[in-house]
Amino acid sequence: MLVATDQWLWRRLGMYVWKRWKKVKTRYKMLRKLGLNYNNAKKYSCTRKGYWRIAKY
């Protein structure tokens, strides 16, 4: 029970952060700061997936 709640909470927080980064440019810049390489940062910043789905990664 607690593990499921913990996973949900972390995903919800990730969704909140992703939602704050509205523009592709901001997403790319922040992902690069977090240590993603050029190709992965570009791929994830330009995604059309929803907030909840992208927060899983």
VMD Tcl script that draws the C-alpha trace (Angstrom):
set ca {
  {0.00 0.00 0.00}
  {2.71 2.48 0.95}
  {4.84 1.58 -2.05}
  {1.96 2.27 -4.43}
  {1.23 5.58 -2.73}
  {4.90 6.54 -2.86}
  {5.12 5.74 -6.57}
  {1.96 7.73 -7.29}
  {3.25 10.70 -5.31}
  {6.62 10.79 -7.11}
  {4.87 10.55 -10.46}
  {2.51 13.35 -9.47}
  {5.46 15.55 -8.48}
  {7.17 14.78 -11.78}
  {4.00 15.74 -13.60}
  {3.87 19.03 -11.71}
  {7.48 19.87 -12.67}
  {6.89 18.94 -16.31}
  {3.76 21.08 -16.36}
  {5.73 24.09 -15.14}
  {8.09 23.79 -18.11}
  {5.55 24.94 -20.71}
  {7.85 25.69 -23.64}
  {9.95 23.20 -25.57}
  {12.96 25.48 -25.17}
  {12.61 25.48 -21.38}
  {12.11 21.71 -21.26}
  {15.23 21.16 -23.35}
  {17.33 23.52 -21.26}
  {16.22 22.00 -17.96}
  {16.70 18.42 -19.14}
  {20.23 19.27 -20.25}
  {20.89 20.75 -16.79}
  {19.68 17.50 -15.25}
  {22.30 15.60 -17.25}
  {20.52 14.17 -20.29}
  {22.53 14.04 -23.48}
  {21.60 16.10 -26.55}
  {19.56 13.42 -28.34}
  {17.47 12.33 -25.35}
  {16.83 15.91 -24.21}
  {15.65 16.82 -27.71}
  {13.47 13.71 -27.95}
  {11.76 14.23 -24.58}
  {11.35 17.99 -24.86}
  {9.52 17.73 -28.21}
  {7.12 14.99 -27.17}
  {3.37 15.32 -27.61}
  {2.55 12.88 -24.82}
  {0.51 14.06 -21.87}
  {1.91 15.18 -18.54}
  {0.96 12.02 -16.65}
  {2.43 9.75 -19.31}
  {5.73 11.60 -19.61}
  {6.13 11.76 -15.80}
  {6.52 7.97 -15.80}
  {9.99 8.27 -17.35}
}
mol new
graphics top color blue
foreach p $ca { graphics top sphere $p radius 0.5 }
foreach p [lrange $ca 0 end-1] q [lrange $ca 1 end] { graphics top cylinder $p $q radius 0.2 }
display resetview
